Amino acid sequence: MRFWIAVFLLCNPVVWGQKPVSDSLHPYHTAVKRSAMVPGWGQIYNSKLTMHRKNAAWKVPLIYGCLGGMTTLLVLNQKKVNAIKTEYENRIQGGPLDLQWADYDNLALVSLYDQYARNRDLSILGLGAVYLFQIADAAVEAHFLRFDVSKDLTLELNPWHVRSYSGINLSLCFH
């Protein structure tokens, strides 16, 4: 008996007869894929879909500015890490010393190395965060492309009193 109930529930035409929702109204999958391939492409794709409405292409320079800034920080911190590492190795092995690091002793060099290495690692995380944020932004923007914002929204606050209870009745109407 349990077997036939399970078969009936699994083979129910109502469950298997539902059609999947089309992505034509919400092309967020396409925007995510494009934004993952080339940063900003998802925002440009969303802008082409929003005729006479809000345009998302203005975000592209911001995306590339943030990516460029994080890349610059990454390169500068990596150069400092390499320079400090070279200076420390030269001090230990008796090689040529750089005048830039002459004011620092070995312990201070190790501390500077740790600081710049930590900043380098944070700039890598920041670069990844900007990349993931622009993908999420393209997905959210695409998801709300067909979101209807009507000017017929009304909000009413009315006093409410029944016997010994009183309060406020909040009514939000969508037309």
Helices and strands as residue ranges (DSSP letters): H 2-10, H 13-16, H 28-37, H 41-49, H 59-93, G 99-101, H 106-143, E 154-162, E 165-173
